[in-house]
Amino acid sequence: MAAIIEVKYFNAFHLRKTVNSSGVGVWRGTTDLANDTAKNWIIEESRIRGGYNNTSVDLGAKAYLVSDTNKGTIRQSGLVYSGIFNSRTGTNNTNQFPIGEEITRSLDPSNGSIQKLYAENTNLTVLQEFKISKALIDKDAIYSAEGLAITTSGAQVIGQVVPYAGEYGISKDPGSFAVYGNRKYFTDKNKNLVLRLSNDGITEISAYGMRDFFRDELSSLDLNTSQTGEIIGGYDIEGKNYTLSLQHSDGTYKTLGFNESVKGWVSFYNYKPHQMFSFKGKFYSTMTSGLQEHYANDIAHNFFYSGLPYDSTITFVFNPKPSLSKSSTFNFILFI
């Protein structure tokens, strides 16, 4: 079927019919082309700005997808990255995933699913359920005969994945993750531990006088299989504490803070947050009733969210007989 279109300039047009097999049009126009339904046609001008002898453009590349099934695949232990984004040059290829290139990086599936990714400088911290690893960004590493890693730059977006020492993970609680400086804090509910990742590796900070407490509290979060509770973590930049809130499914909770200067857990808190974060030198937490800025009132203390006051208590631990050792060593001999 032919159509006559009057044009102002000498030019070329692409005339396309856009109806699917059911006859439903996907574009609505106003021009009647040979008494055909106008919404079934698209007119594309092939020259830039419609000017005489201007640069001509083609239809360009077309994307086709041929798949036997229309079902997606969930790769819980794999990473897939897109094209680059550069705001300086205006390049935005974040919607491109060319299958002809190596755009995937797979981790050991036996370590569980990836729960958290944290980019720091030129490294990517990958937190799985049962393992913590570090992936190189825009570089790779080769090893000398002595086993020393030599970093080399390359075209690979995600380079070699190097696991940290120790069988630790973040379980399924990415909400417990918090960062301050070069330290990352999180919990491993599978092992009933609270951990810190820093330059010297992974350290069990729950062992600083609170091993039994976290063993009981974290293990009790799994008693109700239908609703196991929640773990919320955040860094208090004013108090210099890693704050952790263990919230059970029955509504009970315990919020406490860890301080690096004393290498211990310094206090319990009365508030039950949904989120905790620090911003511009201030510490905030959120609840259903709104946003709470901590340390804002120097006169009224222990007022959280609803405005109701909470009581403060101090518990002292004394050694009544300092000359006596409170721990003993026992040897058990089994006779058969």
C-alpha positions in Angstrom: 0.0 0.0 0.0 1.4 3.4 -1.0 1.0 6.8 0.6 1.9 10.3 -0.6 3.4 12.8 1.9 4.2 16.4 1.1 7.6 17.5 2.5 9.2 20.9 2.7 12.8 19.9 2.2 14.4 17.3 0.0 14.7 14.5 2.5 14.0 10.9 3.2 11.5 9.4 5.6 11.0 6.0 7.1 7.4 4.9 7.2 6.7 2.0 9.5 3.5 0.1 10.3 3.3 -0.7 14.0 0.6 -3.2 14.7 1.0 -6.5 16.4 -0.5 -9.8 15.2 -3.8 -8.9 17.0 -4.1 -5.7 15.1 -3.7 -3.4 18.1 -1.8 -0.2 17.3 1.0 1.0 19.6 1.1 4.7 18.4 -1.5 7.3 17.8 -1.0 10.0 15.2 -3.2 12.5 13.4 -2.4 11.9 9.7 -4.8 9.7 7.6 -2.6 7.6 5.3 -4.8 6.2 2.5 -7.7 5.9 4.8 -5.8 3.5 7.0 -6.0 3.7 10.8 -3.6 6.5 11.7 -2.5 5.0 15.0 -1.0 2.0 13.0 1.8 4.1 11.5 5.0 5.9 12.5 7.0 8.4 10.4 10.6 8.9 11.2 12.7 11.6 9.5 16.1 10.4 8.5 18.0 13.7 8.5 19.0 15.6 11.5 16.9 18.8 12.0 15.2 18.1 8.6 17.7 20.3 6.8 18.8 19.9 3.2 21.9 17.7 2.9 22.3 17.4 6.7 23.7 14.3 8.3 21.6 11.3 7.6 20.9 8.7 10.2 19.8 5.1 9.9 17.4 3.1 12.0 20.5 2.0 14.0 21.0 -1.3 15.8 18.0 -3.3 16.9 17.9 -5.4 20.0 16.5 -8.9 19.6 15.9 -11.4 22.3 15.5 -15.1 21.5 14.7 -17.3 24.4 13.1 -20.7 24.7 11.6 -19.8 28.0 10.5 -16.5 29.6 11.5 -17.4 33.1 14.3 -15.5 34.9 17.2 -17.1 36.8 18.2 -15.9 40.3 21.9 -16.2 40.9 22.2 -15.7 44.6 25.9 -16.0 44.7 26.8 -14.2 41.5 27.5 -10.6 40.4 26.4 -9.1 37.1 27.5 -5.6 36.1 26.4 -3.2 33.3 28.1 -0.7 31.1 29.9 2.3 32.5 28.5 5.6 33.8 30.5 8.8 33.5 28.8 12.0 34.4 31.7 14.1 33.1 31.4 12.8 29.6 27.6 12.1 29.7 28.1 8.4 29.1 25.4 6.3 30.6 25.4 2.6 29.7 23.9 1.3 32.9 21.1 -0.2 31.0 23.4 -2.3 28.8 24.3 -5.9 29.6 26.1 -7.3 26.6 26.2 -11.0 26.7 29.2 -11.1 24.4 31.4 -9.7 27.2 32.4 -11.1 30.5 30.0 -9.2 32.8 29.6 -11.8 35.5 31.6 -12.9 38.5 30.5 -16.0 40.5 31.3 -16.7 44.1 31.3 -20.1 45.9 27.6 -21.0 46.2 28.4 -23.2 49.2 28.9 -19.9 51.2 25.3 -18.9 50.7 23.7 -15.9 49.0 25.2 -12.5 48.8 23.5 -10.3 51.4 25.5 -7.1 51.3 27.9 -5.2 49.0 30.1 -2.3 50.2 32.4 -0.4 47.8 35.5 1.2 49.5 38.1 3.0 47.4 39.0 0.5 44.7 37.8 -2.6 46.5 34.4 -4.3 46.9 33.5 -6.0 50.2 31.2 -8.9 49.5 29.3 -10.3 52.5 27.7 -13.7 52.0 25.8 -15.8 54.6 28.9 -17.8 55.6 31.8 -15.9 54.1 33.3 -12.4 53.8 35.4 -11.6 50.8 37.1 -8.7 49.0 36.9 -8.2 45.3 39.2 -6.0 43.3 37.6 -3.3 41.2 39.1 -2.4 37.8 42.2 -4.4 38.5 43.4 -7.9 39.0 46.1 -9.6 41.0 48.8 -12.1 40.0 51.0 -13.9 42.4 54.8 -14.2 42.5 56.6 -17.4 43.2 56.8 -16.4 46.9 53.0 -16.0 47.0 53.0 -12.2 47.1 50.1 -10.5 45.3 51.0 -8.1 42.6 48.1 -5.8 41.6 47.8 -5.1 37.9 45.3 -2.8 36.1 43.1 -4.2 33.4 39.8 -4.1 31.6 38.2 -6.4 34.1 35.6 -4.6 36.2 35.5 -7.1 39.1 38.8 -8.7 39.5 39.9 -11.6 41.7 37.8 -12.4 44.8 39.9 -12.9 47.9 38.2 -14.3 51.0 39.1 -13.1 54.5 40.4 -15.5 57.0 37.9 -17.2 59.1 34.5 -18.9 58.5 32.4 -15.9 59.2 29.4 -14.4 57.4 26.6 -11.9 57.9 23.9 -14.7 57.9 20.7 -13.1 56.5 20.9 -9.9 58.5 22.3 -7.1 56.2 20.6 -4.6 58.4 23.2 -5.1 61.1 25.9 -3.7 58.9 27.5 -0.3 59.9 30.7 1.5 58.8 32.9 4.0 60.5 36.3 4.8 59.0 38.0 1.6 58.0 35.9 -0.5 60.4 32.8 -2.5 59.4 30.5 -4.0 62.0 27.9 -6.7 61.5 26.5 -9.8 63.1 26.7 -13.5 62.3 23.5 -15.0 63.7 24.5 -18.5 62.5 27.4 -18.5 64.9 25.8 -16.1 67.5 28.6 -13.5 67.0 29.1 -9.8 66.6 32.0 -9.1 64.3 34.3 -6.2 63.2 36.1 -6.1 59.9 39.2 -3.8 59.8 42.7 -3.8 58.5 43.7 -6.6 60.8 40.9 -8.9 59.5 37.8 -10.1 61.3 37.5 -9.8 65.1 34.8 -11.2 67.4 33.8 -8.1 69.4 31.0 -10.1 71.1 33.8 -11.9 73.0 34.6 -8.7 74.9 32.7 -9.6 78.0 29.4 -10.4 76.3 29.9 -13.8 74.7 27.1 -15.5 76.7 24.7 -12.6 76.3 24.9 -12.7 72.5 24.8 -16.4 72.4 21.5 -16.4 74.2 20.0 -13.4 72.4 21.0 -14.2 68.9 20.0 -17.9 69.1 16.6 -16.9 70.6 15.8 -14.9 67.4 15.3 -18.2 65.7 12.8 -19.7 68.1 9.8 -18.6 66.2 10.3 -19.8 62.6 7.5 -17.8 61.1 8.8 -14.4 62.4 12.3 -14.6 63.7 12.8 -10.9 64.7 15.2 -8.3 63.3 18.7 -7.1 63.9 19.3 -3.3 63.3 22.8 -1.8 63.4 24.2 1.7 63.0 27.2 3.8 64.0 26.7 6.6 66.6 29.2 9.2 65.4 28.6 11.4 68.5 29.0 8.7 71.1 31.6 6.8 69.0 29.6 3.6 69.4 28.5 0.8 67.2 24.8 0.6 68.2 23.0 -2.8 67.8 19.3 -3.4 68.4 18.1 -7.0 68.8 14.4 -7.0 68.2 12.4 -10.2 68.9 9.1 -11.1 67.2 7.2 -10.8 70.5 7.9 -7.1 70.7 10.8 -7.3 73.2 14.1 -5.8 72.3 17.6 -4.9 73.6 19.6 -2.1 72.2 23.3 -1.7 73.3 26.5 0.0 72.1 30.1 -1.0 71.6 32.9 1.5 72.1 36.4 1.0 70.5 38.2 3.2 73.1 37.4 0.8 76.0 37.1 -2.4 73.8 33.8 -3.2 75.3 30.0 -2.8 75.4 29.4 0.3 77.4 25.6 0.7 77.8 22.1 -0.5 77.1 19.6 1.9 75.6 15.8 2.3 75.9 14.9 3.1 72.4 13.8 0.6 69.7 14.8 2.0 66.3 13.8 1.0 62.8 16.9 2.5 61.3 20.0 4.2 62.7 22.5 6.4 60.9 24.9 9.3 61.3 24.8 12.4 59.1 26.9 15.6 59.3 28.2 14.8 62.7 24.8 14.0 64.2 23.2 10.6 65.1 19.7 9.9 64.1 17.3 7.0 64.5 13.8 6.4 63.1 10.6 4.9 64.4 7.0 4.8 63.2 6.4 8.1 65.1 9.1 9.9 63.2 12.8 10.9 63.2 14.8 11.2 66.5 17.9 13.3 66.7 20.0 12.1 69.6 22.1 14.3 72.0 20.0 17.3 70.8 18.6 18.2 74.3 21.1 19.0 77.0 18.4 19.4 79.7 15.8 16.6 79.1 17.4 13.2 78.8 16.0 9.8 77.9 13.1 11.2 75.8 12.7 9.1 72.7 10.1 9.3 69.9 6.8 9.5 71.8 8.2 12.0 74.3 7.8 9.7 77.3 10.7 9.7 79.7 12.7 6.6 80.5 14.6 5.8 83.7 18.4 5.5 83.8 20.2 3.0 86.0 23.8 2.1 86.7 24.9 -1.4 87.7 28.2 -1.7 89.6 30.1 -4.9 89.6 32.5 -5.3 92.6 34.9 -8.0 93.6 34.3 -8.5 97.3 37.4 -10.6 97.8 40.0 -9.3 95.4 42.7 -11.6 96.8 40.8 -14.7 95.6 40.8 -15.9 92.1 37.3 -16.3 90.7 38.3 -18.8 88.0 39.9 -22.2 88.5 41.3 -24.9 86.2 40.1 -28.5 86.5 41.5 -31.6 85.1 39.1 -34.5 84.4 40.5 -38.1 84.2 38.3 -40.7 82.7 38.9 -44.3 83.9 37.7 -47.1 81.6 
